[in-house]
């Protein structure tokens, strides 16, 4: 999750159209096991969802999960009612080596060769992004130091009390 957010931060810095056009996530989960799944608490899943879908300044257009274990699909089905209808419709599972359904959603020209695409190899793009993330190392370290001063945050107001100032508007 941290790497995904780091990549998205870099894209936000480098590409102004990212916020407007949105993004699609393709997640390879062939090595994903029940042991990995047990590390995902409901609280963590909720935080990941809120961060990437609700709070991030770019729009998630789709999430594609490839080779997700059946147990993870079962857990998704349990969590599904907590997702918005829009996010439910944007989530797709691809369980087979036949990526024809994925090709209907994303042109082959935009997919890696490992998914039947025509563009690049996954290992090449991973190496490229590894170097790019490392080039932003100092920026990420500096960014980690930035925090808000919560002592200065305005406390939630009581719904029966009014905050702020009102002035009478007089029109002649």
Contact map, one row per residue, 1 for C-alpha under 8 A:
1111100000000000000000000000000000000000000000010000000000000000000000000000000000000000000000000000000000000000000000000000000000000000000000000000000000000000000000000000
1111110000000000000000000000000000000000000000000000000000000000000000000000000000000000000000000000000000000000000000000000000000000000000000000000000000000000000000000000
1111111000000000000000000000000000000000000000000000000000000000000000000000000000000000000000000000000000000000000000000000000000000000000000000000000000000000000000000000
1111111100000000000000000000000000000000000000000000000000000000000000000000000000000000000000000000000000000000000000000000000000000000000000000000000000000000000000000000
1111111110000000000000000000000000000000000000000001000000000000000000000000000000000000000000000000000000000000000000000000000000000000000000000000000000000000000000000000
0111111111000000000000000000000000000000000000000000000000000000000000000000000000000000000000000000000000000000000000000000000000001000000000000000000000000000000000000000
0011111111100000000000000000000000000000000000000000000000000000000000000000000000000000000000000000000000000000000000000000000010001000000000000000000000000000000000000000
0001111111110000000000000000000000000000000000000000000000000000000000000000000000000000000000000000000000000000000000000000000000000000000000000000000000000000000000000000
0000111111111000000000000000000000000000000000000000000000000000000000000000000000000000000000000000000000000000000000000000000000000000000000000000000000000000000000000000
0000011111111100000000000000000000000000000000000000000000000000000000000000000000000000000000000000000000000000000000000000000000001001000000000000000000000000000000000000
0000001111111110010000000000000000000000000000000000000000000000000000000000000000000000000000000000000000000000000000000000000000000000000000000000000000000000000000000000
0000000111111111011000000000000000000000000000000000000000000000000000000000000000000000000000000000000000000000000000000000000000000000000000000000000000000000000000000000
0000000011111111000000000000000000000000000000000000000000000000000000000000000000000000000000000000000000000000000000000000000000000000000000000000000000000000000000000000
0000000001111111000000000000000000000000000000000000000000000000000000000000000000000000000000000000000000000000000000000000000000000000000000000000000000000000000000000000
0000000000111111110000000000000000000000000000000000000000000000000000000000000000000000000000000000000000000000000000000000000000000000000000000000000000000000000000000000
0000000000011111111100000000000000000000000000000000000000000000000000000000000000000000000000000000000000000000000000000000000000000000000000000000000000000000000000000000
0000000000000011111110000000000000000000000000000000000000000000000000000000000000000000000000000000000000000000000000000000000000000000000000000000000000000000000000000000
0000000000110011111111100000000000000000000000000000000001000000000000000000000000000000000000000000000000000000000000000000000000000000000000000000000000000000000000000000
0000000000010001111111000000000000000000000000000000000011100000000000000000000000000000000000000000000000000000000000000000000000000000000000000000000000000000000000000000
0000000000000001111111000000000000000000000000000000000001100000000000000000000000000000000000000000000000000000000000000000000000000000000000000000000000000000000000000000
0000000000000000111111100000000000000000000000000000000001100000000000000000000000000000000000000000000000000000000000000000000000000000000000000000000000000000000000000000
0000000000000000011111110000000000000000000000000000000001111000000000000000000000000000000000000000000000000000000000000000000000000000000000000000000000000000000000000000
0000000000000000010011111000000000000000000000000000000001111100000000000000000000000000000000000000000000000000000000000000000000000000000000000000000000000000000000000000
0000000000000000000001111100000000000000000000000000000000011111000000000000000000000000000000000000000000000000000000000000000000000000000000000000000000000000000000000000
0000000000000000000000111110000000000000000000000000000000010111000000000000000000000000000000000000000000000000000000000000000000000000000000000000000000000000000000000000
0000000000000000000000011111000000000000000000000000000000000011110000000000000000000000000000000000000000000000000000000000000000000000000000000000000000000000000000000000
0000000000000000000000001111100000000000000000000000000000000011110000000000000000000000000000000000000000000000000000000000000000000000000000000000000000000000000000000000
0000000000000000000000000111110000000000000000000000000000000000111100000000000000000000000000000000000000000000000000000000000000000000000000000000000000000000000000000000
0000000000000000000000000011111100000000000000000000000000000000111110000000000000000000000000000000000000000000000000000000000000000000000000000000000000000000000000000000
0000000000000000000000000001111100000000000000000000000000000000011110000000000000000000000000000000000000000000000000000000000000000000000000000000000000000000000000000000
0000000000000000000000000000111110000000000000000000000000000000000000000000000000000000000000000000000000000000000000000000000000000000000000000000000000000000000000000000
0000000000000000000000000000111111011000000000000000000000000000000110000000000000000000000000000000000000000000000000000000000000000000000000000000000000000000000000000000
0000000000000000000000000000001111111000000000000000000000000000000010000000000000000000000000000000000000000000000000000000000000000000000000000000000000000000000000000000
0000000000000000000000000000000111111100000000000000000000000000000000110000000000000000000000000000000000000000000000000000000000000000000000000000000000000000000000000000
0000000000000000000000000000000011111110000000000000000000000000000000000000000000000000000000000000000000000000000000000000000000000000000000000000000000000000000000000000
0000000000000000000000000000000111111111000000000000000000000000000000000000000000000000000000000000000000000000000000000000000000000000000000000000000000000000000000000000
0000000000000000000000000000000111111111000000000000000000000000000000010000000000000000000000000000000000000000000000000000000000000000000000000000000000000000000000000000
0000000000000000000000000000000001111111100000000000000000000000000000000000000000000000000000000000000000000000000000000000000000000000000000000000000000000000000000000000
0000000000000000000000000000000000111111100000000000000000000000000000000000000000000000000000000000000000000000000000000000000000000000000000000000000000000000000000000000
0000000000000000000000000000000000011111110110000000000000000000000000000000000000000000000000000000000000000000000000000000000000000000000000000000000000000000000000000000
0000000000000000000000000000000000000111111110000000000000000000000000000000000000000000000000000000000000000000000000000000000000000000000000000000000000000000000000000000
0000000000000000000000000000000000000001111111000000000000000000000000000000000000000000000000000000000000000000000000000000000000000000000000000000000000000000000000000000
0000000000000000000000000000000000000000111111100000000000000000000000000000000000000000000000000000000000000000000000000000000000000000000000000000000000000000000000000000
0000000000000000000000000000000000000001111111110000000000000000000000000000000000000000000000000000000000000000000000000000000000000000000000000000000000000000000000000000
0000000000000000000000000000000000000001111111111000000000000000000000000000000000000000000000000000000000000000000000000000000000000000000000000000000000000000000000000000
0000000000000000000000000000000000000000011111111100000000000000000000000000000000000000000000000000000000000000000000000000000000000000000000000000000000000000000000000000
0000000000000000000000000000000000000000001111111110000000000000000000000000000000000000000000000000000000000000000000000000000000000000000000000000000000000000000000000000
1000000000000000000000000000000000000000000111111111000000000000000000000000000000000000000000000000000000000000000000000000000000000000000000000000000000000000000000000000
0000000000000000000000000000000000000000000011111111110000000000000000000000000000000000000000000000000000000000000000000000000000000000000000000000000000000000000000000000
0000000000000000000000000000000000000000000001111111111000000000000000000000000000000000000000000000000000000000000000000000000000000000000000000000000000000000000000000000
0000000000000000000000000000000000000000000000111111111100000000000000000000000000000000000000000000000000000000000000000000000000000000000000000000000000000000000000000000
0000100000000000000000000000000000000000000000011111111100010000000000000000000000000000000000000000000000000000000000000000000000000000000000000000000000000000000000000000
0000000000000000000000000000000000000000000000001111111100110000000000000000000000000000000000000000000000000000000000000000000000000000000000000000000000000000000000000000
0000000000000000000000000000000000000000000000001111111100000000000000000000000000000000000000000000000000000000000000000000000000000000000000000000000000000000000000000000
0000000000000000000000000000000000000000000000000111111110000000000000000000000000000000000000000000000000000000000000000000000000000000000000000000000000000000000000000000
0000000000000000000000000000000000000000000000000011111111100000000000000000000000000000000000000000000000000000000000000000000000000000000000000000000000000000000000000000
0000000000000000001000000000000000000000000000000000001111100000000000000000000000000000000000000000000000000000000000000000000000000000000000000000000000000000000000000000
0000000000000000011111100000000000000000000000000000000111110000000000000000000000000000000000000000000000000000000000000000000000000000000000000000000000000000000000000000
0000000000000000001111100000000000000000000000000000100111111000000000000000000000000000000000000000000000000000000000000000000000000000000000000000000000000000000000000000
0000000000000000000001111000000000000000000000000001100001111110000000000000000000000000000000000000000000000000000000000000000000000000000000000000000000000000000000000000
0000000000000000000001110000000000000000000000000000000000111110000000000000000000000000010000000000000000000000000000000000000000000000000000000000000000000000000000000000
0000000000000000000000111000000000000000000000000000000000011111000000000000000000000010011100000000000000000000000000000000000000000000000000000000000000000000000000000000
0000000000000000000000011110000000000000000000000000000000011111100000000000000000000000011100000000000000000000000000000000000000000000000000000000000000000000000000000000
0000000000000000000000011110000000000000000000000000000000000111110000000000000000000000001111000000000000000000000000000000000000000000000000000000000000000000000000000000
0000000000000000000000000111100000000000000000000000000000000011111100000000000000000000001111000000000000000000000000000000000000000000000000000000000000000000000000000000
0000000000000000000000000111110000000000000000000000000000000001111100000000000000000000000011110000000000000000000000000000000000000000000000000000000000000000000000000000
0000000000000000000000000001110000000000000000000000000000000000111110000000000000000000000011110000000000000000000000000000000000000000000000000000000000000000000000000000
0000000000000000000000000001110100000000000000000000000000000000111111011000000000000000000011100000000000000000000000000000000000000000000000000000000000000000000000000000
0000000000000000000000000000110110000000000000000000000000000000001111111000000000000000000000000000000000000000000000000000000000000000000000000000000000000000000000000000
0000000000000000000000000000000000000000000000000000000000000000000111111100000000000000000000000000000000000000000000000000000000000000000000000000000000000000000000000000
0000000000000000000000000000000001000000000000000000000000000000000011111110000000000000000000000000000000000000000000000000000000000000000000000000000000000000000000000000
0000000000000000000000000000000001001000000000000000000000000000000111111111000000000000000000000000000000000000000000000000000000000000000000000000000000000000000000000000
0000000000000000000000000000000000000000000000000000000000000000000111111111100000000000000000000000000000000000000000000000000000000000000000000000000000000000000000000000
0000000000000000000000000000000000000000000000000000000000000000000001111111110000000000000000000000000000000000000000000000000000000000000000000000000000000000000000000000
0000000000000000000000000000000000000000000000000000000000000000000000111111111000000000000000000000000000000000000000000000000000000000000000000000000000000000000000000000
0000000000000000000000000000000000000000000000000000000000000000000000011111111100000000000000000000000000000000000000000000000000000000000000000000000000000000000000000000
0000000000000000000000000000000000000000000000000000000000000000000000001111111110000000000000000000000000000000000000000000000000000000000000000000000000000000000000000000
0000000000000000000000000000000000000000000000000000000000000000000000000111111110000000000000000000000000000000000000000000000000000000000000000000000000000000000000000000
0000000000000000000000000000000000000000000000000000000000000000000000000011111111100000000000000000000000000000000000000000000000000000000000000000000000000000000000000000
0000000000000000000000000000000000000000000000000000000000000000000000000001111111100001000000000000000000000000000000000000000000000000000000000000000000000000000000000000
0000000000000000000000000000000000000000000000000000000000000000000000000000111111110000000000000000000000000000000000000000000000000000000000000000000000000000000000000000
0000000000000000000000000000000000000000000000000000000000000000000000000000001111110000000000000000000000000000000000000000000000000000000000000000000000000000000000000000
0000000000000000000000000000000000000000000000000000000000000000000000000000001111111011000000000000000000000000000000000000000000000000000000000000000000000000000000000000
0000000000000000000000000000000000000000000000000000000000000000000000000000000011111111000000000000000000000000000000000000000000000000000000000000000000000000000000000000
0000000000000000000000000000000000000000000000000000000000000000000000000000000000111111100000000000000000000000000000000000000000000000000000000000000000000000000000000000
0000000000000000000000000000000000000000000000000000000000000000000000000000000000011111110000000000000000000000000000000000000000000000000000000000000000000000000000000000
0000000000000000000000000000000000000000000000000000000000000100000000000000000000111111111000000000000000000000000000000000000000000000000000000000000000000000000000000000
0000000000000000000000000000000000000000000000000000000000000000000000000000000100111111111000000000000000000000000000000000000000000000000000000000000000000000000000000000
0000000000000000000000000000000000000000000000000000000000000000000000000000000000001111111100000000000000000000000000000000000000000000000000000000000000000000000000000000
0000000000000000000000000000000000000000000000000000000000001110000000000000000000000111111100000000000000000000000000000000000000000000000000000000000000000000000000000000
0000000000000000000000000000000000000000000000000000000000000111100000000000000000000011111110000000000000000000000000000000000000000000000000000000000000000000000000000000
0000000000000000000000000000000000000000000000000000000000000111100000000000000000000000111111000000000000000000000000000000000000000000000000000000000000000000000000000000
0000000000000000000000000000000000000000000000000000000000000001111100000000000000000000001111100000000000000000000000000000000000000000000000000000000000000000000000000000
0000000000000000000000000000000000000000000000000000000000000001111100000000000000000000000111110010110000000000000000000000000000000000000000000000000000000000000000000000
0000000000000000000000000000000000000000000000000000000000000000011100000000000000000000000011111000000000000000000000000000000000000000000000000000000000000000000000000000
0000000000000000000000000000000000000000000000000000000000000000011000000000000000000000000001111110000000000000000000000000000000000000000000000000000000000000000000000000
0000000000000000000000000000000000000000000000000000000000000000000000000000000000000000000000111110000000000000000000000000000000000000000000000000000000000000000000000000
0000000000000000000000000000000000000000000000000000000000000000000000000000000000000000000000011111100000000000000000000000000000000000000000000000000000000000000000000000
0000000000000000000000000000000000000000000000000000000000000000000000000000000000000000000001011111111000000000001100000000000000000000000000000000000000000000000000000000
0000000000000000000000000000000000000000000000000000000000000000000000000000000000000000000000000111111100000000000000000000000000000000000000000000000000000000000000000000
0000000000000000000000000000000000000000000000000000000000000000000000000000000000000000000001000111111110000000000000000000000000000000000000000000000000000000000000000000
0000000000000000000000000000000000000000000000000000000000000000000000000000000000000000000001000011111111000000000000000000000000000000000000000000000000000000000000000000
0000000000000000000000000000000000000000000000000000000000000000000000000000000000000000000000000011111111110000000000000000000000000000000000000000000000000000000000000000
0000000000000000000000000000000000000000000000000000000000000000000000000000000000000000000000000001111111100000000000000000000000000000000000000000000000000000000000000000
0000000000000000000000000000000000000000000000000000000000000000000000000000000000000000000000000000111111100000000000000000000000000000000000000000000000000000000000000000
0000000000000000000000000000000000000000000000000000000000000000000000000000000000000000000000000000011111110110000000000000000000000000000000000000000000000000000000000000
0000000000000000000000000000000000000000000000000000000000000000000000000000000000000000000000000000001111111110000010000000000000000000000000000000000000000000000000000000
0000000000000000000000000000000000000000000000000000000000000000000000000000000000000000000000000000001001111111000111100000000000000000000000000000000000000000000000000000
0000000000000000000000000000000000000000000000000000000000000000000000000000000000000000000000000000000000111110000011100000000000000000000000000000000000000000000000000000
0000000000000000000000000000000000000000000000000000000000000000000000000000000000000000000000000000000001111111000011100000000000000000000000000000000000000000000000000000
0000000000000000000000000000000000000000000000000000000000000000000000000000000000000000000000000000000001111111101111110000000000000000000000000000000000000000000000000000
0000000000000000000000000000000000000000000000000000000000000000000000000000000000000000000000000000000000010111111111111100000000000000000000000000000000000000000000000000
0000000000000000000000000000000000000000000000000000000000000000000000000000000000000000000000000000000000000011111111111100000000000000000000000000000000000000000000000000
0000000000000000000000000000000000000000000000000000000000000000000000000000000000000000000000000000000000000001111110001100000000000000000000000000000000000000000000000000
0000000000000000000000000000000000000000000000000000000000000000000000000000000000000000000000000010000000000011111110000000000000000000000000000000000000000000000000000000
0000000000000000000000000000000000000000000000000000000000000000000000000000000000000000000000000010000000010011111111000000000000000000000000000000000000000000000000000000
0000000000000000000000000000000000000000000000000000000000000000000000000000000000000000000000000000000000111111111111110000000000000000000000000000000000000000000000000000
0000000000000000000000000000000000000000000000000000000000000000000000000000000000000000000000000000000000011111100111110000000000000000000000000000000000000000000000000000
0000000000000000000000000000000000000000000000000000000000000000000000000000000000000000000000000000000000011111100011111000000000000000000000000000000000000000000000000000
0000000000000000000000000000000000000000000000000000000000000000000000000000000000000000000000000000000000000011100011111101100000000000000000000000000000000000000000000000
0000000000000000000000000000000000000000000000000000000000000000000000000000000000000000000000000000000000000001110000111111100000000000000000000000000000000000000000000000
0000000000000000000000000000000000000000000000000000000000000000000000000000000000000000000000000000000000000001110000011111110000000000000000000000000000000000000000000000
0000000000000000000000000000000000000000000000000000000000000000000000000000000000000000000000000000000000000000000000001111111000000000000000000000000000000000000000000000
0000000000000000000000000000000000000000000000000000000000000000000000000000000000000000000000000000000000000000000000011111111100000000000000000000000000000000000000000000
0000000000000000000000000000000000000000000000000000000000000000000000000000000000000000000000000000000000000000000000011111111110000000000000000000000000000000000000000000
0000000000000000000000000000000000000000000000000000000000000000000000000000000000000000000000000000000000000000000000000111111111000000000000000000000000000000000000000000
0000000000000000000000000000000000000000000000000000000000000000000000000000000000000000000000000000000000000000000000000011111111100000000000000000000000000000000000000000
0000000000000000000000000000000000000000000000000000000000000000000000000000000000000000000000000000000000000000000000000001111111110000000000000000000000000000000000000000
0000001000000000000000000000000000000000000000000000000000000000000000000000000000000000000000000000000000000000000000000000111111111000000000000000000000000000000000000000
0000000000000000000000000000000000000000000000000000000000000000000000000000000000000000000000000000000000000000000000000000011111111100000000000000000000000000000000000000
0000000000000000000000000000000000000000000000000000000000000000000000000000000000000000000000000000000000000000000000000000001111111110000000000000000000000000000000000000
0000000000000000000000000000000000000000000000000000000000000000000000000000000000000000000000000000000000000000000000000000000111111111000000000000000000000000000000000000
0000011001000000000000000000000000000000000000000000000000000000000000000000000000000000000000000000000000000000000000000000000011111111100000000000000000000000000000000000
0000000000000000000000000000000000000000000000000000000000000000000000000000000000000000000000000000000000000000000000000000000001111111100000000000000000000000000000000000
0000000000000000000000000000000000000000000000000000000000000000000000000000000000000000000000000000000000000000000000000000000000111111110000000000000000000000000000000000
0000000001000000000000000000000000000000000000000000000000000000000000000000000000000000000000000000000000000000000000000000000000011111111100000000000000000000000000000000
0000000000000000000000000000000000000000000000000000000000000000000000000000000000000000000000000000000000000000000000000000000000001111111110000000000000000000000000000000
0000000000000000000000000000000000000000000000000000000000000000000000000000000000000000000000000000000000000000000000000000000000000011111111000000000000000000000000000000
0000000000000000000000000000000000000000000000000000000000000000000000000000000000000000000000000000000000000000000000000000000000000001111111100000000000000000000000000000
0000000000000000000000000000000000000000000000000000000000000000000000000000000000000000000000000000000000000000000000000000000000000001111111110000000000000000000000000000
0000000000000000000000000000000000000000000000000000000000000000000000000000000000000000000000000000000000000000000000000000000000000000111111111000000000000000000000000000
0000000000000000000000000000000000000000000000000000000000000000000000000000000000000000000000000000000000000000000000000000000000000000011111111100000000000000000000000000
0000000000000000000000000000000000000000000000000000000000000000000000000000000000000000000000000000000000000000000000000000000000000000001111111100000000000000000000000000
0000000000000000000000000000000000000000000000000000000000000000000000000000000000000000000000000000000000000000000000000000000000000000000111111110000000000000000000000000
0000000000000000000000000000000000000000000000000000000000000000000000000000000000000000000000000000000000000000000000000000000000000000000011111110000000000000000000000000
0000000000000000000000000000000000000000000000000000000000000000000000000000000000000000000000000000000000000000000000000000000000000000000001111111000000000000000000000000
0000000000000000000000000000000000000000000000000000000000000000000000000000000000000000000000000000000000000000000000000000000000000000000000011111100000000000000000000000
0000000000000000000000000000000000000000000000000000000000000000000000000000000000000000000000000000000000000000000000000000000000000000000000000111110000000000000000000000
0000000000000000000000000000000000000000000000000000000000000000000000000000000000000000000000000000000000000000000000000000000000000000000000000011111110000000000000000000
0000000000000000000000000000000000000000000000000000000000000000000000000000000000000000000000000000000000000000000000000000000000000000000000000001111110000000000000000000
0000000000000000000000000000000000000000000000000000000000000000000000000000000000000000000000000000000000000000000000000000000000000000000000000000111110000000000000000000
0000000000000000000000000000000000000000000000000000000000000000000000000000000000000000000000000000000000000000000000000000000000000000000000000000111111000000000000000000
0000000000000000000000000000000000000000000000000000000000000000000000000000000000000000000000000000000000000000000000000000000000000000000000000000111111100000000000000000
0000000000000000000000000000000000000000000000000000000000000000000000000000000000000000000000000000000000000000000000000000000000000000000000000000000111110000000000000000
0000000000000000000000000000000000000000000000000000000000000000000000000000000000000000000000000000000000000000000000000000000000000000000000000000000011111000000000000000
0000000000000000000000000000000000000000000000000000000000000000000000000000000000000000000000000000000000000000000000000000000000000000000000000000000001111100000000000000
0000000000000000000000000000000000000000000000000000000000000000000000000000000000000000000000000000000000000000000000000000000000000000000000000000000000111110111000000000
0000000000000000000000000000000000000000000000000000000000000000000000000000000000000000000000000000000000000000000000000000000000000000000000000000000000011111110000000000
0000000000000000000000000000000000000000000000000000000000000000000000000000000000000000000000000000000000000000000000000000000000000000000000000000000000001111110000000000
0000000000000000000000000000000000000000000000000000000000000000000000000000000000000000000000000000000000000000000000000000000000000000000000000000000000000111110000000000
0000000000000000000000000000000000000000000000000000000000000000000000000000000000000000000000000000000000000000000000000000000000000000000000000000000000001111111000000000
0000000000000000000000000000000000000000000000000000000000000000000000000000000000000000000000000000000000000000000000000000000000000000000000000000000000001111111100000000
0000000000000000000000000000000000000000000000000000000000000000000000000000000000000000000000000000000000000000000000000000000000000000000000000000000000001000111110000000
0000000000000000000000000000000000000000000000000000000000000000000000000000000000000000000000000000000000000000000000000000000000000000000000000000000000000000011111000000
0000000000000000000000000000000000000000000000000000000000000000000000000000000000000000000000000000000000000000000000000000000000000000000000000000000000000000001111100000
0000000000000000000000000000000000000000000000000000000000000000000000000000000000000000000000000000000000000000000000000000000000000000000000000000000000000000000111110000
0000000000000000000000000000000000000000000000000000000000000000000000000000000000000000000000000000000000000000000000000000000000000000000000000000000000000000000011111000
0000000000000000000000000000000000000000000000000000000000000000000000000000000000000000000000000000000000000000000000000000000000000000000000000000000000000000000001111100
0000000000000000000000000000000000000000000000000000000000000000000000000000000000000000000000000000000000000000000000000000000000000000000000000000000000000000000000111110
0000000000000000000000000000000000000000000000000000000000000000000000000000000000000000000000000000000000000000000000000000000000000000000000000000000000000000000000011111
0000000000000000000000000000000000000000000000000000000000000000000000000000000000000000000000000000000000000000000000000000000000000000000000000000000000000000000000001111
0000000000000000000000000000000000000000000000000000000000000000000000000000000000000000000000000000000000000000000000000000000000000000000000000000000000000000000000000111
